[in-house]
């Protein structure tokens, strides 16, 4: 009967135009999403842009070339040249030289900002991977549920036939037929709602894969999720070194510390060195060398507030790290508990409840055909069987979603061994 219902489900789904029968694998979808998803590509470009900043930040300011003349007796160049000592034509080259250590600090700040963007890029990748994983398993759940409902519908069809035969023989009231037909209609409504869930999961996957809306999506290939091999404390210990959220927060703390050091160095003036040559016609050429040093006369209104700002930004970065760490602790423990609960419930349904309801249906069907049981017990047992099988696959879905969330938050692969 299971193969018959599978055929019915496939026939029902392929009846829609554009429906493809090619099975889909989670690993293939994840690879496609990481290569085509617009969120991932945007985060990648933002990181690549940030990588370009350290080199310019460490570079010396551009030198300045100044061309000019001084004339006497008229405004044109060369007037008074060789006759008046203040008339000349020349050039001057100047170079601003930052206080020692400033350029290195600026470059290091840009490196930390690029590291923070890289961690954000990693976080986006993990987010997209997790969403693809969850949508894939939701889609797989709809296929399994539709198969279960198709099996239940097939059993109800046979029950109706038995009821009609017993009614014709005067062995059962007509209301048994109506009751069974009502259950069949209710089963069909569940199928329609599950088909809606299926289309929603397909639409989500198409969006994550950057495919055209309505692109065909085949049946997901079933994948067994492994049991949890790490304790929650072990997982949190690894997350301290792998979670992009925490690593980004650490990079921002390091950036803040460098920002404070740079702000302290801003109390020291940069200076500009200039050298020039001036032609004076028949007179001896004139040379000029100059050093310009800004006087920090307004440090209390300029440099001091800038330093306080960087100190406050560093404090913000530290508080953000602490908040992220606490929030991660809660979310990881919550998802871990959800995974444990789903695994226990899945085991209970798979090992006990589902087999028991299957035996109940088989026994009550045989008894009903022989007149030893009423229709209500048959329908109740069938409803319990369908619900148990759906719950079994729903707990498998909940477990897979919990694992995907843990991977996204911690950066630790949950489907691999230690």
Number of C-alpha atoms within 10 A of each C-alpha: 10 11 10 13 19 18 14 17 21 16 11 12 18 14 10 9 8 11 14 14 13 12 11 15 15 19 12 9 19 22 12 15 25 20 14 15 19 15 17 23 16 13 20 19 13 16 21 15 12 19 18 13 18 21 15 13 19 18 12 12 13 10 14 11 13 12 12 11 19 20 18 17 11 10 11 11 15 19 17 20 22 17 13 15 17 14 22 25 19 17 16 18 15 19 17 18 17 17 14 12 12 21 21 17 22 21 19 21 25 23 21 23 23 23 21 23 24 22 23 21 23 21 22 21 23 23 19 20 23 22 21 26 22 23 22 27 26 24 27 21 24 25 21 21 26 27 23 23 23 25 21 19 22 16 18 20 15 14 23 19 14 16 25 18 15 20 16 12 9 10 12 17 13 14 12 19 21 13 16 22 16 12 16 20 13 12 18 15 12 15 20 12 12 19 18 13 16 21 15 15 23 22 20 18 24 21 18 24 21 16 16 10 12 13 15 16 20 17 19 20 14 15 11 9 15 14 15 16 13 12 10 17 12 10 20 21 12 14 24 16 13 16 23 24 23 23 20 23 22 19 22 25 22 18 25 24 19 22 23 21 16 20 22 17 19 20 17 18 16 17 16 16 15 19 15 17 17 20 19 23 17 9 14 11 15 15 13 11 12 12 12 13 13 10 12 13 8 9 14 11 9 13 18 15 13 18 20 14 15 21 18 14 19 21 15 15 21 18 14 17 21 14 14 15 19 11 12 20 17 12 15 23 17 14 20 21 14 17 24 15 15 22 22 13 19 22 15 13 21 17 12 12 19 21 14 16 21 17 13 18 21 13 14 22 25 13 15 19 16 10 13 10 15 15 23 14 15 23 20 13 22 23 16 19 23 22 16 21 21 22 19 23 21 21 22 23 23 20 27 26 24 24 26 23 25 24 22 26 25 26 21 17 13 23 16 11 10 7
